[in-house]
Amino acid sequence: MALFDWSDDFNVGSKFIDDDHKKLVRLVNDFHEAMEQGRGNDVVGKVLHNLVVYTQAHFTREEAEMQRIKYPKYLAHKLEHDNLIREVTELQSSFASGKTMLTIKVSKFLREWLVTHIKQTDQLLAKALA
């Protein structure tokens, strides 16, 4: 069962950002489903890795656009990106070393972070890009 579905409420009006966000929603749902179904550490670890890699690529694209338009809130926006990447990278390392078990709570955290980031921070960026 999907953790959350894409909704038009998440559209920010920038095609590349919206397309990236749709992919991130799918990856968070894949991660949640892998854990929920108890598919095993190898599968969950691989899905988490894919989520981290795609998130980094998405943030790189967003940050390039912010720099291109000289976005005044660039540093604050980038800090949000950096903090999430740090948190999920630490989680990924801890999981890979066997120190941390991934739980549904982790996928719900990712969902909440993504929803909040899209509806608040990225909405402001999209207005600046328009």
Secondary structure as UniProt FT lines:
FT   HELIX           8..10
FT   HELIX           15..36
FT   TURN            37..38
FT   HELIX           41..68
FT   TURN            69..70
FT   TURN            72..73
FT   HELIX           74..96
FT   TURN            97..98
FT   HELIX           104..116
FT   HELIX           117..122
FT   HELIX           123..129
//
